[in-house]
Amino acid sequence: MESLYLLIPLSVAVVFLIGWVFWCALHGGQFDDLDRAGTDVLSEDE
């Protein structure tokens, strides 16, 4: 029972940390153009 007093706040903190990292990636433009990297391989730039 005593371990729950540590694990529950720790898991809530991890969820908030993951949410913050996802929010920073979303607003940083990480997911703006997902198809360009796949089509760059097929283009023939010289």
N, C-alpha and C positions, 0 to 999 in steps of 0.2 A: 504494500500500500504506500509505503514511503517513496518508492521509486516513481509512482505516478505524480507526485508533487514536483518531481524534476522533469519527467518525460512529457507531460502535457504542456507546460509553458515552453519547453524546448521545441516541441513539434509545432506549436503556434508560431514561434519565432522563425522557424525554418519555412513555414508556409508564407509568412510575410516577406521573408528574404527572397524566396523564389518569385513571388508576385512583383516585388520591386525590380528584380533583375529582368523579368519579362516586360514590365512597363518601360524600363529604360531601353530595352532592345526595340520595342514597338515604336517609341517616340524617337529613337535614334536612326530610324530608317532601315533597320535590319530586314524587314519583311516587305519592302516596297516593291521590288522586282524579283520575283522568285523564278521566272522563266528565262531570264537573260543568261544565267550561267549555263543552263542546259543547251541553249541555242548557240552560244559562243563557240562551243566545241565544233559545231557543224559548219560554221562559216569559214570561208577560205580567204582569210586576210593574208596578204603577202608583205 
